[in-house]
Amino acid sequence: MEKNLYIDASHPNETRIVLKSNNSIEEYEFEDKNNLNFKNNIYLATVSRVEPSLQAAFVNFGRERHGFLAFNDIQSDYYQLPSEDKEKIRIAEEKIREELKDKTIETSQDSQPSDGQLENPDNKDERNNNDSQITKENNKKEYREKVKSSFGIKRYKIQEVIKPGQVILIQVIKEERGQKGAALTTFISLAGKYMVLMPNTPKGGGISRKIFNSSDRQKIRNILNEIEIPRSMGVIVRTAGANKTKNEIEKDFQNTLKTWEEIKENALDSNAPSLVYEEGDIIKRTLRDTYDNDTKNVYIE
């Protein structure tokens, strides 16, 4: 289906993006230049305060308001523990991730409607999106609870393993809301065009739940098995990668991996607090996420 992409940057304070087919508007997005998005940006930051009552830390990442980092969002590599305990945690995490990965595959197979079940096509995409989010959140909670209760990890509290002044690499997952600071995580996610790279989350391969065609999922699973992904990293193939070849997905993986190497180099050369990676403005995100082979024309004002 032929589509046209319209970029309206004529207003000094706002940029608007519209992706339009012959019959309807497919995508619409805008960005206020006076309130630029900093979600998904990556910063080298310092822990300013550890709050035992909240089991969280407040982090200075260069903005006026410090960010909020929950204990569950701190990677175990940052724990100030004896190396033996860190190794036990690493082994426990790998074991639990494999268990949850197998469970996710089983859930995906069990969720396919049987011949006797009625399917409402109008609600199919919405239900798949909701199921995907619920399953993802449940797996995340289950993983964290299992890790915290494995190998005696339950005895550690944030004030015992994280110290003020400690330097960490964080990513913004929620922007500031009212009086609340931004929500942060140390589990980095980098979006490519066809996949998401999780460079410090060793989960193996994953597939977006929005890709619900079983043959497409099997094809992508075979591609992921053929791509050499470091054990310390995880990837999730995005919906845009559903009909892509191995070469296209692997090239996107290599490009995103190169971006991660640049981020690490920037972090080593920076002094906290500082910005080491910017997600990109609305134009860059549109070219990455929206522009594809169906886009025939791009009109710019």
Buried (B, 14 or more C-beta within 10 A) or exposed (E): EEBBBBBBBEEEEBBBBBBBEEEEEBEEBEBEEEEEBBEBBBBBBBBBEBBEEEEBBBBBBBBEEBBBBBBBBBBBEBBEBEEEBBEBBBEBBBBBBEEBBEBBBEBBEEBEEEEEEEEEEEEEEEEBEEBBEEBBEBBEEBBBEBBBEBBEBEEBEBBEBBEEEBBBBBBBBBBBEEEEBBBBBBBBBBBBBBBBBBBBBBBBBBBBBEBBEEEBBEBBBEBBEEBEBEEEBBBBBBEBBBEBEBEBBBBBBEBBBEBBEEBEEBBEEBEBBBBBBBBBEBBEBBBBBBBEEEBEEEEEE
